[in-house]
Amino acid sequence: MLTHRFALHVSDRRLFLLVELGGLGGRMVIAFVGVALGLAYAPVHEGAFIATVLVLLILSMSVEARTVIRRMDAGTLRR
């Protein structure tokens, strides 16, 4: 959410998209650390755990990117 607010103050559309996608990448790193900790300290089936986290991460990123693109196209993306 912080990167989204920062991106709204950028005047260039390319830079806006770069900041938005950078925020998505940052969340991927945080998710990776969470997966590593979960696998290290919890007795879970590794394959199922990793697959579930990846699917949820990809779905959430897709929904967020689609929402931003729709708002940009509609002109409702405000500062």
C-alpha positions as CSV (number, residue, x, y, z in Angstrom):
1,M,0.0,0.0,0.0
2,L,2.9,2.4,0.7
3,T,4.3,1.9,-2.8
4,H,0.9,2.5,-4.3
5,R,0.6,5.8,-2.5
6,F,4.1,6.8,-3.5
7,A,3.4,5.8,-7.1
8,L,0.3,8.1,-7.2
9,H,2.6,11.1,-6.7
10,V,4.8,10.3,-9.7
11,S,4.0,12.3,-12.9
12,D,5.3,9.8,-15.4
13,R,3.1,6.7,-16.2
14,R,6.2,4.5,-16.8
15,L,7.7,5.4,-13.5
16,F,4.3,4.8,-11.9
17,L,4.1,1.3,-13.3
18,L,7.8,0.7,-12.2
19,V,7.0,1.7,-8.6
20,E,3.8,-0.4,-8.6
21,L,5.6,-3.5,-9.9
22,G,8.5,-2.9,-7.5
23,G,6.1,-3.0,-4.6
24,L,4.8,-6.4,-5.9
25,G,8.4,-7.6,-6.1
26,G,9.0,-6.5,-2.6
27,R,6.0,-8.5,-1.4
28,M,7.4,-11.5,-3.2
29,V,10.6,-11.2,-1.2
30,I,8.7,-11.0,2.0
31,A,6.6,-14.0,1.0
32,F,9.8,-15.9,0.2
33,V,11.2,-15.2,3.7
34,G,7.9,-16.3,5.2
35,V,8.0,-19.5,3.2
36,A,11.6,-20.2,4.3
37,L,10.7,-19.7,7.9
38,G,7.6,-21.8,7.6
39,L,9.5,-24.6,6.1
40,A,12.3,-24.4,8.6
41,Y,10.2,-24.4,11.7
42,A,6.9,-26.0,10.9
43,P,6.2,-29.7,10.1
44,V,4.4,-29.2,6.8
45,H,4.5,-31.0,3.4
46,E,7.0,-28.8,1.6
47,G,5.6,-29.2,-1.9
48,A,2.0,-28.4,-0.9
49,F,3.1,-25.5,1.2
50,I,5.2,-23.9,-1.5
51,A,2.6,-24.5,-4.2
52,T,-0.2,-23.0,-2.1
53,V,1.9,-19.9,-1.3
54,L,2.9,-19.4,-4.9
55,V,-0.7,-19.8,-6.2
56,L,-2.0,-17.3,-3.6
57,L,0.8,-14.8,-4.4
58,I,0.2,-15.0,-8.1
59,L,-3.5,-14.6,-7.7
60,S,-3.1,-11.6,-5.4
61,M,-0.6,-9.9,-7.8
62,S,-2.9,-10.5,-10.7
63,V,-5.9,-9.0,-9.0
64,E,-3.9,-6.0,-7.8
65,A,-2.4,-5.3,-11.3
66,R,-5.7,-5.7,-13.0
67,T,-7.3,-3.3,-10.5
68,V,-4.6,-0.7,-11.1
69,I,-4.8,-1.0,-14.9
70,R,-8.6,-0.7,-14.9
71,R,-8.4,2.4,-12.7
72,M,-5.7,3.9,-14.9
73,D,-7.8,3.3,-18.0
74,A,-11.0,4.7,-16.4
75,G,-9.1,7.7,-15.2
76,T,-10.1,7.1,-11.6
77,L,-6.6,6.6,-10.3
78,R,-6.2,9.7,-8.0
79,R,-3.4,11.2,-6.0
